[in-house]
């Protein structure tokens, strides 16, 4: 094989590598912008901030090896904080169980034991299911 015949494949490979790096940089910028907007929207009334932040985090983690490495390190150091986020980043996220777990965690953190309505709601739901299953 001569040097001239090998050259087109090398050039094509270099072009693909260049466009791959450019697309990764663009995706990384879009992800960071979405994370910033999500943080701003999270401070405003309404619940638009969290989904926008999750989408931005997915884009950043998929397009940056360094950000992925840092995120995994943080998840190992603080598993209680980052495990719900990891559950939301899966291919088939468990949105309702994560939301319920976070509601219980916030309720336990903020309210005294006698004012916690979520446990009573959960017990009513499970009693209804058992009742419907027997009839």
C-alpha positions in Angstrom: 0.0 0.0 0.0 1.5 3.3 -1.0 1.3 6.5 1.0 -1.0 8.2 -1.5 -3.6 5.4 -1.2 -3.7 5.5 2.6 -4.0 9.2 2.7 -7.8 9.6 2.0 -8.7 7.3 5.0 -6.4 9.3 7.3 -7.9 12.6 6.1 -11.5 11.2 6.5 -10.6 9.9 10.0 -9.2 13.3 10.9 -12.4 15.0 9.7 -14.6 12.7 11.7 -12.4 13.3 14.8 -12.6 17.1 14.3 -16.4 17.1 13.9 -16.8 14.7 16.8 -14.8 17.1 19.0 -16.8 20.1 17.8 -20.1 18.4 18.4 -19.0 17.3 21.9 -18.0 21.0 22.7 -21.4 22.3 21.4 -23.3 19.7 23.4 -21.2 20.5 26.5 -22.0 24.2 26.1 -25.7 23.5 25.6 -25.7 21.3 28.7 -24.1 23.9 30.9 -26.5 26.6 29.6 -29.4 24.3 30.5 -28.0 23.7 33.9 -27.7 27.5 34.5 -31.3 28.1 33.3 -32.5 25.2 35.4 -30.9 26.7 38.5 -32.5 30.1 37.7 -35.9 28.4 37.1 -35.6 26.4 40.3 -35.4 29.6 42.3 -38.6 31.0 40.6 -42.1 29.8 41.5 -43.1 26.7 39.6 -41.5 23.3 39.0 -39.7 23.9 35.7 -36.2 24.1 37.1 -35.6 20.5 38.1 -36.5 18.9 34.7 -34.4 21.5 32.8 -31.4 20.8 35.2 -31.8 17.0 34.8 -31.7 17.4 31.0 -28.7 19.7 31.2 -27.0 17.2 33.5 -27.6 14.3 31.2 -26.1 16.3 28.3 -23.1 17.3 30.3 -22.4 13.9 31.7 -22.8 12.2 28.3 -20.4 14.7 26.5 -17.7 15.2 29.2 -15.5 12.5 30.6 -14.1 14.9 33.3 -17.6 15.9 34.5 -18.7 12.3 34.6 -15.6 11.4 36.7 -16.3 14.2 39.1 -20.0 13.3 39.3 -19.1 9.7 40.2 -16.6 10.9 42.8 -19.3 13.1 44.3 -21.8 10.2 44.2 -19.3 8.0 46.1 -18.6 10.6 48.7 -22.2 11.7 49.2 -24.4 8.7 48.1 -27.6 9.9 49.9 -27.5 13.2 47.9 -26.6 11.8 44.5 -28.3 8.4 44.4 -31.7 10.0 43.5 -30.1 11.9 40.7 -28.5 8.7 39.4 -31.9 7.0 39.5 -33.3 9.9 37.4 -30.5 9.7 34.9 -31.1 6.0 34.0 -32.6 5.0 30.6 -36.0 4.3 32.2 -36.1 6.7 35.2 -38.1 5.9 38.2 -39.6 9.4 38.5 -42.5 8.8 40.9 -40.6 6.6 43.4 -37.7 9.2 43.5 -40.2 12.1 44.0 -42.0 10.2 46.8 -38.7 9.4 48.5 -37.6 13.0 48.3 -41.0 14.2 49.6 -40.6 11.8 52.6 -37.1 13.0 53.2 -38.0 16.7 53.1 -41.0 16.0 55.3 -38.8 14.2 57.9 -36.3 17.1 57.8 -38.8 19.9 58.1 -41.8 18.7 60.1 -42.2 17.3 63.6 -43.4 13.7 63.7 -47.0 14.5 64.5 -47.4 16.8 61.5 -46.2 14.4 58.8 -49.1 13.7 56.4 -47.2 11.6 53.8 -46.9 8.5 55.9 -50.7 8.5 56.6 -51.4 9.0 52.9 -49.1 6.1 52.0 -50.9 3.9 54.6 -54.3 4.7 53.1 -53.1 3.9 49.6 -51.7 0.5 50.7 -54.8 -0.4 52.7 -57.0 0.3 49.7 -54.8 -1.9 47.5 -55.0 -4.8 49.9 -58.8 -4.3 50.2 -59.3 -4.3 46.5 -57.1 -7.3 46.0 -59.2 -9.4 48.4 -62.6 -8.5 47.0 
